[in-house]
Amino acid sequence: MLNRTLKWVTHLLVLLVFLMGIPVSADQGKININTADEKQLCTLARVGPKYAARIIKYRKEVGEFKHPEEIMQVRGIGEKTFVANKELIIVAEEAEPEKKIE
């Protein structure tokens, strides 16, 4: 009985360790760098509170980003950070597919 319990606990621990290693975004979606708050921006790779604050400050002073690549205009955010996040960041809401009128 003890052997079976120990085996079950071991399997459970392995599963938990595996699941903890899977990166999970808060909303499982893309981050709009024009509207994201500091917490959302910090979910991006290589972006901590300091850089998140710089992104927000840039938006307020310069205006909205028109293209995701423009994030590299923020001091301290370079090509490596952009490349690490280019699949996650957007600058506008995702357009809904046009509905067919019949």
N, CA, C and O of each residue as an XYZ file, in Angstrom:
408
protein
N       0.820     -1.198      0.000
C       0.000      0.000      0.000
C       0.863      1.261      0.000
O       0.592      2.205     -0.742
N       1.897      1.270      0.831
C       2.788      2.422      0.914
C       3.509      2.647     -0.406
O       3.706      3.785     -0.832
N       3.902      1.545     -1.054
C       4.577      1.644     -2.348
C       3.688      2.301     -3.398
O       4.154      3.147     -4.162
N       2.403      1.916     -3.443
C       1.474      2.493     -4.421
C       1.249      3.967     -4.146
O       1.191      4.770     -5.077
N       1.122      4.330     -2.887
C       0.917      5.737     -2.519
C       2.142      6.557     -2.894
O       2.021      7.649     -3.449
N       3.312      6.033     -2.594
C       4.555      6.724     -2.927
C       4.692      6.907     -4.435
O       5.116      7.963     -4.904
N       4.334      5.881     -5.184
C       4.395      5.955     -6.641
C       3.414      7.018     -7.164
O       3.758      7.785     -8.064
N       2.216      7.065     -6.615
C       1.199      8.038     -7.023
C       1.663      9.466     -6.719
O       1.519     10.361     -7.552
N       2.216      9.672     -5.534
C       2.716     10.997     -5.137
C       3.869     11.423     -6.058
O       3.958     12.585     -6.454
N       4.729     10.493     -6.385
C       5.856     10.782     -7.285
C       5.346     11.219     -8.659
O       5.836     12.198     -9.221
N       4.373     10.500     -9.193
C       3.806     10.871    -10.490
C       3.149     12.250    -10.436
O       3.267     13.040    -11.372
N       2.472     12.523     -9.355
C       1.818     13.821     -9.185
C       2.852     14.945     -9.128
O       2.666     15.998     -9.738
N       3.929     14.719     -8.403
C       4.988     15.726     -8.318
C       5.640     15.973     -9.676
O       5.911     17.120    -10.033
N       5.890     14.923    -10.425
C       6.469     15.068    -11.766
C       5.537     15.874    -12.661
O       5.984     16.745    -13.407
N       4.249     15.585    -12.588
C       3.271     16.328    -13.376
C       3.256     17.802    -12.984
O       3.228     18.670    -13.856
N       3.275     18.092    -11.705
C       3.283     19.483    -11.240
C       4.528     20.224    -11.700
O       4.438     21.374    -12.129
N       5.682     19.586    -11.617
C       6.925     20.214    -12.078
C       6.842     20.499    -13.568
O       7.257     21.567    -14.018
N       6.316     19.570    -14.327
C       6.157     19.768    -15.768
C       5.239     20.944    -16.058
O       5.560     21.797    -16.885
N       4.103     20.992    -15.384
C       3.135     22.066    -15.627
C       3.673     23.428    -15.203
O       3.339     24.438    -15.823
N       4.482     23.473    -14.183
C       5.057     24.741    -13.736
C       6.055     25.287    -14.752
O       6.305     26.492    -14.787
N       6.618     24.428    -15.565
C       7.595     24.852    -16.553
C       6.982     25.386    -17.828
O       7.698     25.913    -18.678
N       5.679     25.265    -17.984
C       5.012     25.744    -19.187
C       4.698     27.226    -19.015
O       3.966     27.598    -18.098
N       5.251     28.091    -19.899
C       4.944     29.506    -19.775
C       3.468     29.768    -20.071
O       2.928     29.273    -21.060
N       2.830     30.537    -19.217
C       1.419     30.837    -19.383
C       1.228     32.332    -19.292
O       1.619     32.950    -18.301
N       0.630     32.925    -20.312
C       0.309     34.341    -20.295
C      -0.971     34.536    -19.498
O      -1.830     33.655    -19.453
N      -1.090     35.705    -18.866
C      -2.264     35.979    -18.036
C      -3.552     35.845    -18.831
O      -4.543     35.323    -18.320
N      -3.552     36.303    -20.060
C      -4.780     36.249    -20.845
C      -4.674     35.304    -22.031
O      -5.579     35.252    -22.865
N      -3.590     34.562    -22.115
C      -3.370     33.612    -23.198
C      -3.434     34.280    -24.563
O      -3.673     33.603    -25.563
N      -3.230     35.578    -24.629
C      -3.324     36.285    -25.893
C      -2.165     37.220    -26.097
O      -1.136     37.151    -25.425
N      -2.370     38.084    -27.038
C      -1.347     39.059    -27.374
C      -1.459     40.271    -26.450
O      -2.495     40.507    -25.829
N      -0.382     41.022    -26.379
C      -0.322     42.215    -25.538
C      -0.350     43.436    -26.450
O       0.517     43.608    -27.307
N      -1.361     44.281    -26.251
C      -1.440     45.535    -26.993
C      -0.567     46.540    -26.251
O      -0.925     46.996    -25.166
N       0.579     46.884    -26.836
C       1.516     47.769    -26.148
C       1.016     49.211    -26.076
O       1.638     50.048    -25.421
N      -0.088     49.505    -26.735
C      -0.690     50.841    -26.629
C      -1.654     50.951    -25.453
O      -1.963     52.058    -25.011
N      -2.123     49.837    -24.950
C      -3.111     49.877    -23.869
C      -2.705     49.078    -22.636
O      -3.342     49.206    -21.590
N      -1.667     48.262    -22.730
C      -1.273     47.392    -21.623
C      -0.790     48.200    -20.432
O      -0.132     49.230    -20.584
N      -1.132     47.711    -19.231
C      -0.624     48.349    -18.022
C       0.730     47.720    -17.672
O       1.207     46.819    -18.361
N       1.330     48.208    -16.600
C       2.667     47.742    -16.224
C       2.704     46.235    -15.993
O       3.637     45.560    -16.429
N       1.706     45.715    -15.318
C       1.671     44.282    -15.020
C       1.635     43.452    -16.304
O       2.337     42.448    -16.423
N       0.815     43.881    -17.258
C       0.727     43.149    -18.531
C       2.040     43.243    -19.298
O       2.503     42.248    -19.856
N       2.642     44.425    -19.330
C       3.905     44.595    -20.048
C       5.010     43.748    -19.434
O       5.893     43.269    -20.146
N       4.968     43.559    -18.122
C       5.985     42.756    -17.437
C       5.892     41.277    -17.778
O       6.812     40.522    -17.462
N       4.816     40.842    -18.410
C       4.718     39.439    -18.823
C       5.538     39.175    -20.086
O       5.774     38.022    -20.446
N       5.967     40.231    -20.748
C       6.808     40.080    -21.933
C       8.215     39.685    -21.511
O       8.683     40.073    -20.440
N       8.887     38.913    -22.357
C      10.260     38.497    -22.090
C      11.169     39.719    -22.049
O      11.053     40.621    -22.879
N      12.068     39.739    -21.083
C      13.079     40.788    -20.944
C      12.496     42.152    -20.578
O      13.190     43.162    -20.696
N      11.245     42.204    -20.139
C      10.619     43.468    -19.744
C      10.217     43.363    -18.267
O       9.369     42.555    -17.888
N      10.849     44.199    -17.461
C      10.515     44.273    -16.045
C       9.811     45.592    -15.768
O       9.464     46.317    -16.700
N       9.596     45.909    -14.496
C       8.885     47.135    -14.141
C       9.528     48.408    -14.691
O       8.824     49.339    -15.085
N      10.847     48.452    -14.719
C      11.554     49.636    -15.209
C      11.254     49.871    -16.697
O      10.943     50.992    -17.100
N      11.349     48.829    -17.494
C      11.085     48.982    -18.929
C       9.599     49.162    -19.218
O       9.223     49.882    -20.143
N       8.766     48.513    -18.431
C       7.318     48.704    -18.589
C       6.965     50.173    -18.361
O       6.177     50.749    -19.110
N       7.548     50.772    -17.331
C       7.299     52.191    -17.047
C       7.788     53.065    -18.196
O       7.153     54.065    -18.530
N       8.900     52.696    -18.794
C       9.423     53.468    -19.935
C       8.500     53.367    -21.146
O       8.318     54.344    -21.873
N       7.916     52.185    -21.364
C       6.974     52.007    -22.480
C       5.755     52.894    -22.264
O       5.304     53.570    -23.189
N       5.228     52.892    -21.062
C       4.053     53.708    -20.749
C       4.380     55.194    -20.882
O       3.585     55.962    -21.423
N       5.541     55.594    -20.392
C       5.962     57.000    -20.495
C       6.108     57.403    -21.969
O       5.690     58.491    -22.364
N       6.696     56.530    -22.764
C       6.870     56.801    -24.196
C       5.509     57.021    -24.860
O       5.333     57.962    -25.635
N       4.555     56.150    -24.550
C       3.195     56.282    -25.118
C       2.597     57.634    -24.783
O       1.999     58.282    -25.642
N       2.752     58.060    -23.549
C       2.169     59.329    -23.112
C       2.849     60.519    -23.775
O       2.183     61.490    -24.133
N       4.158     60.455    -23.941
C       4.907     61.587    -24.477
C       4.919     61.649    -25.994
O       4.847     62.735    -26.569
N       5.010     60.498    -26.651
C       5.161     60.459    -28.110
C       3.854     60.101    -28.808
O       3.607     60.535    -29.933
N       3.032     59.322    -28.150
C       1.789     58.860    -28.756
C       1.820     57.363    -28.949
O       2.804     56.695    -28.634
N       0.731     56.853    -29.471
C       0.605     55.406    -29.650
C       1.608     54.865    -30.658
O       2.030     55.550    -31.590
N       1.971     53.613    -30.432
C       2.826     52.912    -31.385
C       1.972     52.582    -32.607
O       0.823     52.164    -32.469
N       2.527     52.769    -33.785
C       1.807     52.435    -35.013
C       2.195     51.048    -35.518
O       1.415     50.397    -36.213
N       3.387     50.601    -35.173
C       3.902     49.290    -35.578
C       4.611     48.659    -34.379
O       5.238     49.375    -33.598
N       4.528     47.348    -34.216
C       5.191     46.696    -33.084
C       6.689     47.004    -32.991
O       7.235     47.103    -31.892
N       7.346     47.154    -34.133
C       8.786     47.407    -34.159
C       9.162     48.713    -33.461
O      10.298     48.878    -33.018
N       8.218     49.631    -33.365
C       8.489     50.924    -32.750
C       8.794     50.814    -31.264
O       9.273     51.776    -30.663
N       8.527     49.669    -30.665
C       8.868     49.483    -29.256
C      10.374     49.647    -29.051
O      10.825     49.962    -27.950
N      11.148     49.432    -30.116
C      12.606     49.587    -30.018
C      13.015     51.054    -29.891
O      14.187     51.344    -29.648
N      12.076     51.976    -30.050
C      12.366     53.398    -29.843
C      12.426     53.744    -28.358
O      12.936     54.800    -27.982
N      11.905     52.852    -27.515
C      11.930     53.059    -26.069
C      13.348     52.779    -25.581
O      13.931     51.743    -25.904
N      13.898     53.705    -24.803
C      15.268     53.572    -24.306
C      15.431     52.254    -23.547
O      14.665     51.945    -22.634
N      16.448     51.486    -23.948
C      16.751     50.220    -23.286
C      16.103     49.000    -23.915
O      16.442     47.869    -23.568
N      15.183     49.215    -24.827
C      14.534     48.073    -25.487
C      15.093     47.994    -26.901
O      14.862     48.865    -27.740
N      15.823     46.939    -27.126
C      16.479     46.786    -28.414
C      15.929     45.624    -29.218
O      14.849     45.098    -28.952
N      16.713     45.248    -30.206
C      16.290     44.210    -31.140
C      16.070     42.861    -30.445
O      15.130     42.143    -30.784
N      16.920     42.512    -29.484
C      16.774     41.220    -28.799
C      15.432     41.136    -28.078
O      14.753     40.110    -28.126
N      15.060     42.215    -27.415
C      13.783     42.221    -26.703
C      12.623     42.168    -27.689
O      11.644     41.453    -27.471
N      12.738     42.930    -28.776
C      11.678     42.905    -29.776
C      11.522     41.510    -30.376
O      10.410     40.991    -30.470
N      12.625     40.914    -30.775
C      12.575     39.582    -31.396
C      11.984     38.561    -30.424
O      11.218     37.689    -30.835
N      12.328     38.660    -29.147
C      11.809     37.722    -28.155
C      10.301     37.846    -27.976
O       9.650     36.912    -27.509
N       9.740     39.008    -28.350
C       8.324     39.271    -28.098
C       7.494     39.548    -29.341
O       6.292     39.786    -29.224
N       8.085     39.526    -30.515
C       7.378     39.988    -31.713
C       6.101     39.205    -32.018
O       5.194     39.739    -32.656
N       6.017     37.961    -31.576
C       4.802     37.177    -31.812
C       3.710     37.492    -30.791
O       2.558     37.095    -30.968
N       4.069     38.204    -29.726
C       3.123     38.479    -28.651
C       2.553     39.892    -28.664
O       1.465     40.132    -28.141
N       3.290     40.824    -29.262
C       2.852     42.214    -29.163
C       2.071     42.669    -30.392
O       2.368     42.305    -31.529
N       1.057     43.485    -30.102
C       0.276     44.117    -31.160
C       0.134     45.588    -30.789
O       0.401     45.980    -29.653
N      -0.288     46.395    -31.752
C      -0.461     47.825    -31.506
C      -1.909     48.265    -31.675
O      -2.247     49.414    -31.394
N      -2.752     47.367    -32.125
C      -4.174     47.667    -32.299
C      -4.951     46.413    -31.969
O      -4.417     45.304    -31.992
N      -6.210     46.605    -31.664
C      -7.042     45.437    -31.397
C      -7.081     44.564    -32.647
O      -7.086     45.059    -33.774
N      -7.109     43.283    -32.422
C      -7.205     42.350    -33.543
C      -8.518     42.608    -34.266
O      -9.584     42.630    -33.650
N      -8.433     42.798    -35.549
C      -9.649     43.065    -36.325
C     -10.512     41.808    -36.383
O     -10.015     40.706    -36.614
N     -11.799     41.995    -36.172
C     -12.702     40.857    -36.285
C     -12.931     40.558    -37.757
O     -12.980     41.482    -38.570
N     -13.071     39.306    -38.114
C     -13.319     38.963    -39.511
C     -14.649     39.605    -39.952
O     -15.620     39.663    -39.197
N     -14.647     40.074    -41.182
C     -15.869     40.691    -41.715
C     -16.971     39.652    -41.797
O     -16.749     38.509    -42.197
N     -18.155     40.075    -41.411
C     -19.299     39.168    -41.493
C     -19.918     39.266    -42.864
O     -20.078     40.352    -43.421
N     -20.259     38.127    -43.391
C     -20.908     38.085    -44.707
C     -22.374     38.440    -44.567
O     -23.090     37.870    -43.742
N     -22.803     39.363    -45.359
C     -24.211     39.740    -45.364
C     -24.892     38.960    -46.472
O     -24.516     39.042    -47.641
N     -25.893     38.206    -46.078
C     -26.583     37.383    -47.089
C     -27.968     37.903    -47.330
O     -28.703     37.345    -48.145
